[in-house]
Amino acid sequence: MTGMNQISDWEEVPQFDGEAAEAAYWANTGVAPRMMELALAQSGEGIESVTISLRMDPRMLSKIKRLARSRYLGYQSMIKQWLSERMEEETKDQ
């Protein structure tokens, strides 16, 4: 991606005023390979998943859902992505 900006975290993606602004942004911005690898690993292809129950404050869940919608993600996928990124961060020195 020579000459392109690269994002290494979804937090770096700004809010867009419209499709034209978003298209202009992505024309000059790419996704870091590590993020692509994480996305593929999280896609669930060939990976067994386990259903869990998690109790959480309804207001927190509401905020998470709004944030996920603004990024065009499912909230459960976004939570899994956050957990995966944090787990990688916590275990990188081990």
DSSP file (Angstrom, degrees, kcal/mol; ACC not computed):
  #  RESIDUE AA STRUCTURE BP1 BP2  ACC     N-H-->O    O-->H-N    N-H-->O    O-->H-N    TCO  KAPPA ALPHA  PHI   PSI    X-CA   Y-CA   Z-CA
    1    1 A M    >         0   0    0      0, 0.0     3,-1.9     0, 0.0    29,-0.1   0.000 360.0 360.0 360.0  50.5    0.0    0.0    0.0
    2    2 A T  T 3   +     0   0    0      1,-0.3     3,-0.1     3,-0.0     0, 0.0  -0.375 360.0  13.8 -62.5 133.2    2.7    2.5   -1.0
    3    3 A G  T 3  S+     0   0    0      1,-0.3     2,-0.3    -2,-0.1    -1,-0.3   0.440 105.8 110.5  81.5  -0.9    1.5    6.1   -0.8
    4    4 A M  S <  S-     0   0    0     -3,-1.9    -1,-0.3    25,-0.0     2,-0.2  -0.789  70.1-119.7-106.3 150.4   -1.6    5.1    1.2
    5    5 A N  E     -a   29   0A   0     23,-2.6    25,-3.0    -2,-0.3     2,-0.4  -0.584  30.0-150.9 -76.4 149.8   -2.5    5.8    4.8
    6    6 A Q  E     -a   30   0A   0     23,-0.2     2,-0.4    -2,-0.2    25,-0.2  -0.988   3.9-149.4-126.3 134.8   -3.0    2.7    6.8
    7    7 A I  E     -a   31   0A   0     23,-2.5    25,-2.6    -2,-0.4    28,-0.2  -0.806  11.4-176.7 -98.0 145.6   -5.3    2.3    9.8
    8    8 A S  S    S+     0   0    0     -2,-0.4     2,-0.3     1,-0.3    -1,-0.1   0.315  72.8  37.6-119.5   4.1   -4.3   -0.2   12.5
    9    9 A D  S >  S-     0   0    0      1,-0.1     3,-2.0    26,-0.0    -1,-0.3  -0.970  73.9-130.0-154.7 138.8   -7.4    0.2   14.7
   10   10 A W  G >  S+     0   0    0     -2,-0.3     3,-1.5     1,-0.3    -1,-0.1   0.739 104.5  73.3 -63.6 -21.3  -11.1    0.8   13.9
   11   11 A E  G 3  S+     0   0    0      1,-0.3    -1,-0.3    -3,-0.0    -4,-0.0   0.732  86.3  65.8 -62.9 -20.7  -11.1    3.7   16.3
   12   12 A E  G <  S+     0   0    0     -3,-2.0    -1,-0.3     2,-0.1    -2,-0.2   0.651  77.2  97.9 -76.3 -15.5   -9.1    5.6   13.7
   13   13 A V  S <  S-     0   0    0     -3,-1.5     3,-0.1    -4,-0.2    -3,-0.0  -0.634  70.7-142.0 -78.3 121.5  -12.0    5.6   11.2
   14   14 A P        -     0   0    0      0, 0.0     2,-0.3     0, 0.0    -2,-0.1  -0.223  21.5 -95.5 -76.9 169.4  -13.8    8.9   11.4
   15   15 A Q        -     0   0    0      2,-0.0     2,-0.3     1,-0.0    56,-0.1  -0.686  45.3-138.3 -78.7 139.4  -17.5    9.6   11.1
   16   16 A F        -     0   0    0     -2,-0.3     3,-0.1     1,-0.1     4,-0.0  -0.772  13.8-144.9-106.5 148.0  -18.5   10.5    7.6
   17   17 A D  S    S-     0   0    0     -2,-0.3     2,-0.3     1,-0.2    -1,-0.1   0.643  79.7 -30.5 -80.6 -15.6  -20.8   13.2    6.4
   18   18 A G  S  > S-     0   0    0      1,-0.1     4,-2.1    -3,-0.0    -1,-0.2  -0.981  75.7 -72.2 178.4 179.4  -21.9   11.1    3.4
   19   19 A E  H  > S+     0   0    0     -2,-0.3     4,-2.9     1,-0.2     5,-0.2   0.856 123.2  55.7 -62.0 -37.3  -21.0    8.4    0.9
   20   20 A A  H  > S+     0   0    0      2,-0.2     4,-2.3     1,-0.2    -1,-0.2   0.920 108.8  47.1 -64.1 -43.1  -18.7   10.8   -1.1
   21   21 A A  H  > S+     0   0    0      2,-0.2     4,-2.0     1,-0.2    -1,-0.2   0.902 114.0  48.1 -64.6 -40.9  -16.6   11.6    2.0
   22   22 A E  H  X S+     0   0    0     -4,-2.1     4,-2.5     2,-0.2    -2,-0.2   0.916 111.1  50.1 -66.1 -42.5  -16.4    7.9    2.9
   23   23 A A  H  X S+     0   0    0     -4,-2.9     4,-1.5     1,-0.2    -2,-0.2   0.905 110.7  50.0 -62.2 -41.9  -15.4    7.0   -0.6
   24   24 A A  H  X S+     0   0    0     -4,-2.3     4,-0.7    -5,-0.2    -1,-0.2   0.896 111.0  50.0 -63.7 -39.9  -12.7    9.7   -0.7
   25   25 A Y  H >< S+     0   0    0     -4,-2.0     3,-1.0     1,-0.2     4,-0.4   0.949 113.0  44.3 -62.5 -50.0  -11.3    8.4    2.7
   26   26 A W  H 3< S+     0   0    0     -4,-2.5    -1,-0.2     1,-0.3     3,-0.2   0.696 102.4  67.3 -73.5 -17.5  -11.1    4.8    1.6
   27   27 A A  H 3< S+     0   0    0     -4,-1.5    -1,-0.3     1,-0.2    -2,-0.2   0.786 115.8  28.0 -68.4 -25.7   -9.6    5.7   -1.7
   28   28 A N  S << S+     0   0    0     -3,-1.0   -23,-2.6    -4,-0.7     2,-0.4   0.292 115.5  71.0-116.2   7.0   -6.5    6.9    0.2
   29   29 A T  E     -a    5   0A   0     -4,-0.4     2,-0.2   -25,-0.2   -23,-0.2  -0.984  54.4-176.3-132.3 135.8   -6.7    4.6    3.2
   30   30 A G  E     -a    6   0A   0    -25,-3.0   -23,-2.5    -2,-0.4     2,-0.5  -0.705  29.5-105.4-120.6 175.8   -6.1    0.9    3.7
   31   31 A V  E     -a    7   0A   0     -2,-0.2   -23,-0.2   -25,-0.2     5,-0.1  -0.881  38.3-110.4-105.9 132.2   -6.4   -1.5    6.5
   32   32 A A    >>  -     0   0    0    -25,-2.6     4,-1.7    -2,-0.5     3,-0.8  -0.272  27.0-118.0 -59.2 143.9   -3.2   -2.9    8.2
   33   33 A P  H 3> S+     0   0    0      0, 0.0     4,-2.5     0, 0.0     5,-0.2   0.841 113.3  59.8 -53.8 -36.5   -2.5   -6.5    7.4
   34   34 A R  H 3> S+     0   0    0      1,-0.2     4,-2.3     2,-0.2     5,-0.1   0.890 105.1  48.9 -60.3 -39.4   -2.8   -7.4   11.2
   35   35 A M  H <> S+     0   0    0     -3,-0.8     4,-2.4     2,-0.2    -1,-0.2   0.880 110.2  50.9 -68.2 -37.3   -6.4   -6.1   11.2
   36   36 A M  H  X S+     0   0    0     -4,-1.7     4,-2.3     2,-0.2    -2,-0.2   0.915 110.1  49.8 -65.1 -41.7   -7.2   -8.1    8.1
   37   37 A E  H  X S+     0   0    0     -4,-2.5     4,-2.5     1,-0.2    -2,-0.2   0.912 111.1  49.2 -62.7 -42.5   -5.8  -11.2    9.7
   38   38 A L  H  X S+     0   0    0     -4,-2.3     4,-2.1     2,-0.2    -2,-0.2   0.912 109.8  51.8 -62.1 -42.5   -7.9  -10.6   12.9
   39   39 A A  H  X S+     0   0    0     -4,-2.4     4,-0.6     1,-0.2    -2,-0.2   0.907 111.4  46.6 -61.7 -42.3  -11.0  -10.1   10.8
   40   40 A L  H >< S+     0   0    0     -4,-2.3     3,-0.8     1,-0.2     5,-0.4   0.909 112.2  50.2 -66.2 -41.2  -10.4  -13.4    9.0
   41   41 A A  H >< S+     0   0    0     -4,-2.5     3,-0.6     1,-0.2    -1,-0.2   0.843 113.0  47.4 -65.0 -32.4   -9.8  -15.2   12.2
   42   42 A Q  H 3< S+     0   0    0     -4,-2.1    -1,-0.2     1,-0.2    -2,-0.2   0.525  86.7  87.7 -86.9  -5.8  -12.9  -13.8   13.7
   43   43 A S  T << S-     0   0    0     -3,-0.8    -1,-0.2    -4,-0.6    -2,-0.1   0.722  93.4-130.2 -68.5 -18.6  -15.1  -14.6   10.7
   44   44 A G    X   +     0   0    0     -3,-0.6     3,-1.6    -4,-0.3     2,-0.4   0.430  50.2 154.7  88.9  -2.0  -15.8  -18.0   12.3
   45   45 A E  T 3  S-     0   0    0     -5,-0.4    -1,-0.3     1,-0.3     3,-0.1  -0.471  81.3 -10.3 -65.3 117.6  -14.9  -20.1    9.2
   46   46 A G  T 3  S+     0   0    0     -2,-0.4     2,-0.5     1,-0.2    -1,-0.3   0.513 111.0 117.1  74.2   3.9  -13.9  -23.5   10.4
   47   47 A I    <   -     0   0    0     -3,-1.6     2,-0.2    -6,-0.0    -1,-0.2  -0.911  63.4-132.8-109.1 127.9  -13.7  -22.3   14.0
   48   48 A E        -     0   0    0     -2,-0.5     2,-0.3    -3,-0.1    -4,-0.1  -0.557  25.0-160.0 -73.6 138.3  -16.0  -23.7   16.6
   49   49 A S        -     0   0    0     -2,-0.2     2,-0.4    -5,-0.1    -1,-0.0  -0.894   6.6-145.8-121.2 155.5  -17.7  -21.1   18.7
   50   50 A V        -     0   0    0     -2,-0.3     2,-0.4     0, 0.0    -2,-0.0  -0.948  15.8-128.7-120.0 136.3  -19.4  -21.4   22.1
   51   51 A T        +     0   0    0     -2,-0.4     2,-0.3     2,-0.0    -2,-0.0  -0.712  32.1 179.6 -85.0 132.1  -22.4  -19.5   23.2
   52   52 A I        -     0   0    0     -2,-0.4     2,-0.4     2,-0.0     0, 0.0  -0.860  24.5-129.0-126.0 163.9  -22.1  -17.7   26.6
   53   53 A S        -     0   0    0     -2,-0.3     2,-0.4     2,-0.0    -2,-0.0  -0.936  24.0-176.2-111.0 139.3  -24.3  -15.5   28.7
   54   54 A L        -     0   0    0     -2,-0.4     2,-0.4     2,-0.0    -2,-0.0  -0.980  16.3-144.7-138.5 121.7  -23.0  -12.2   29.9
   55   55 A R        +     0   0    0     -2,-0.4     2,-0.3     3,-0.0    -2,-0.0  -0.700  30.5 164.3 -86.8 136.7  -24.8   -9.9   32.3
   56   56 A M        -     0   0    0     -2,-0.4    -2,-0.0     0, 0.0     5,-0.0  -0.994  45.6 -86.5-151.8 154.7  -24.3   -6.2   31.6
   57   57 A D     >  -     0   0    0     -2,-0.3     4,-2.3     1,-0.1     3,-0.4  -0.390  37.3-132.7 -59.6 129.4  -25.8   -2.8   32.4
   58   58 A P  H  > S+     0   0    0      0, 0.0     4,-2.3     0, 0.0    -1,-0.1   0.835 105.9  54.5 -57.3 -33.5  -28.5   -2.1   29.9
   59   59 A R  H  > S+     0   0    0      2,-0.2     4,-2.1     1,-0.2     5,-0.1   0.891 107.8  49.5 -68.1 -37.7  -27.2    1.5   29.4
   60   60 A M  H  > S+     0   0    0     -3,-0.4     4,-2.5     2,-0.2    -1,-0.2   0.932 111.3  48.9 -65.5 -44.4  -23.8    0.1   28.5
   61   61 A L  H  X S+     0   0    0     -4,-2.3     4,-2.6     1,-0.2    -2,-0.2   0.897 109.4  53.0 -61.7 -40.1  -25.2   -2.4   26.1
   62   62 A S  H  X S+     0   0    0     -4,-2.3     4,-2.2    -5,-0.2    -1,-0.2   0.914 110.0  47.6 -61.2 -43.1  -27.3    0.4   24.5
   63   63 A K  H  X S+     0   0    0     -4,-2.1     4,-2.5     2,-0.2    -2,-0.2   0.906 111.4  51.0 -64.3 -41.7  -24.1    2.5   24.0
   64   64 A I  H  X S+     0   0    0     -4,-2.5     4,-2.6     1,-0.2    -2,-0.2   0.919 109.9  49.7 -62.0 -43.8  -22.3   -0.5   22.5
   65   65 A K  H  X S+     0   0    0     -4,-2.6     4,-2.5     2,-0.2    -1,-0.2   0.901 111.4  48.7 -63.0 -41.6  -25.1   -1.2   20.1
   66   66 A R  H  X S+     0   0    0     -4,-2.2     4,-2.1     2,-0.2    -1,-0.2   0.925 112.5  48.3 -64.2 -43.8  -25.2    2.5   19.0
   67   67 A L  H  X S+     0   0    0     -4,-2.5     4,-0.9     1,-0.2    -2,-0.2   0.917 112.0  49.2 -62.3 -44.0  -21.4    2.5   18.5
   68   68 A A  H ><>S+     0   0    0     -4,-2.6     5,-2.7     1,-0.2     3,-0.8   0.918 110.0  51.4 -62.5 -44.1  -21.5   -0.7   16.5
   69   69 A R  H ><5S+     0   0    0     -4,-2.5     3,-1.5     1,-0.3    -1,-0.2   0.889 105.0  56.1 -60.1 -39.4  -24.3    0.6   14.3
   70   70 A S  H 3<5S+     0   0    0     -4,-2.1    -1,-0.3     1,-0.3    -2,-0.2   0.740 112.0  43.7 -66.8 -20.1  -22.3    3.7   13.5
   71   71 A R  T <<5S-     0   0    0     -4,-0.9    -1,-0.3    -3,-0.8    -2,-0.2   0.281 115.0-116.1-104.2   7.8  -19.5    1.4   12.3
   72   72 A Y  T < 5S+     0   0    0     -3,-1.5     2,-0.3     1,-0.2    -3,-0.2   0.878  74.7 126.4  58.5  40.3  -21.8   -0.8   10.4
   73   73 A L      < -     0   0    0     -5,-2.7     2,-0.3    -8,-0.1    -1,-0.2  -0.884  68.0-108.5-121.9 155.2  -21.0   -3.8   12.6
   74   74 A G     >  -     0   0    0     -2,-0.3     4,-2.3     1,-0.1     5,-0.2  -0.634  31.8-126.6 -74.5 143.1  -23.0   -6.2   14.6
   75   75 A Y  H  > S+     0   0    0     -2,-0.3     4,-2.3     1,-0.2     5,-0.2   0.865 108.7  51.5 -65.6 -34.4  -22.6   -5.4   18.3
   76   76 A Q  H  > S+     0   0    0      2,-0.2     4,-2.4     1,-0.2    -1,-0.2   0.901 110.1  49.8 -67.8 -39.2  -21.6   -9.0   19.2
   77   77 A S  H  > S+     0   0    0      2,-0.2     4,-2.3     1,-0.2    -2,-0.2   0.901 110.8  50.1 -63.4 -40.5  -19.0   -9.0   16.4
   78   78 A M  H  X S+     0   0    0     -4,-2.3     4,-2.6     2,-0.2    -2,-0.2   0.910 109.8  49.8 -65.7 -41.5  -17.6   -5.7   17.7
   79   79 A I  H  X S+     0   0    0     -4,-2.3     4,-2.6     2,-0.2    -2,-0.2   0.919 111.3  49.4 -62.1 -43.2  -17.4   -7.0   21.3
   80   80 A K  H  X S+     0   0    0     -4,-2.4     4,-2.5     2,-0.2    -2,-0.2   0.898 110.5  50.9 -62.9 -39.5  -15.6  -10.1   20.0
   81   81 A Q  H  X S+     0   0    0     -4,-2.3     4,-2.7     2,-0.2    -2,-0.2   0.933 110.5  48.8 -62.6 -45.9  -13.2   -7.9   18.1
   82   82 A W  H  X S+     0   0    0     -4,-2.6     4,-2.5     1,-0.2    -2,-0.2   0.924 112.7  47.8 -59.5 -45.2  -12.5   -5.8   21.2
   83   83 A L  H  X S+     0   0    0     -4,-2.6     4,-2.7     1,-0.2    -1,-0.2   0.908 112.1  49.6 -63.3 -41.4  -11.9   -8.9   23.3
   84   84 A S  H  X S+     0   0    0     -4,-2.5     4,-2.3     2,-0.2    -2,-0.2   0.921 112.1  47.6 -63.2 -44.8   -9.6  -10.4   20.6
   85   85 A E  H  X S+     0   0    0     -4,-2.7     4,-2.1     2,-0.2    -2,-0.2   0.905 114.2  46.8 -63.7 -42.0   -7.6   -7.2   20.4
   86   86 A R  H  X S+     0   0    0     -4,-2.5     4,-2.8     2,-0.2    -2,-0.2   0.901 110.8  51.8 -67.8 -40.6   -7.3   -6.8   24.1
   87   87 A M  H  X S+     0   0    0     -4,-2.7     4,-1.8     2,-0.2    -2,-0.2   0.911 110.4  49.2 -62.2 -42.0   -6.3  -10.5   24.5
   88   88 A E  H  X S+     0   0    0     -4,-2.3     4,-0.9     1,-0.2    -1,-0.2   0.914 112.6  48.1 -62.1 -42.8   -3.6  -10.0   21.9
   89   89 A E  H  < S+     0   0    0     -4,-2.1     3,-0.5     1,-0.2     4,-0.3   0.909 112.6  48.0 -63.9 -43.1   -2.3   -6.9   23.7
   90   90 A E  H  < S+     0   0    0     -4,-2.8     3,-0.3     1,-0.2    -1,-0.2   0.800 118.6  39.2 -68.9 -29.5   -2.3   -8.7   27.1
   91   91 A T  H >< S+     0   0    0     -4,-1.8     3,-1.4    -5,-0.2    -1,-0.2   0.431  84.8  96.1-103.7   0.8   -0.4  -11.7   25.8
   92   92 A K  T 3< S+     0   0    0     -4,-0.9    -1,-0.2    -3,-0.5    -2,-0.1   0.779  88.8  45.6 -66.2 -25.0    2.1  -10.2   23.4
   93   93 A D  T 3         0   0    0     -4,-0.3    -1,-0.3    -3,-0.3    -2,-0.1   0.421 360.0 360.0 -95.2   1.7    4.9  -10.1   26.1
   94   94 A Q    <         0   0    0     -3,-1.4    -1,-0.2    -4,-0.0    -2,-0.2   0.460 360.0 360.0 -92.6 360.0    4.3  -13.7   27.3
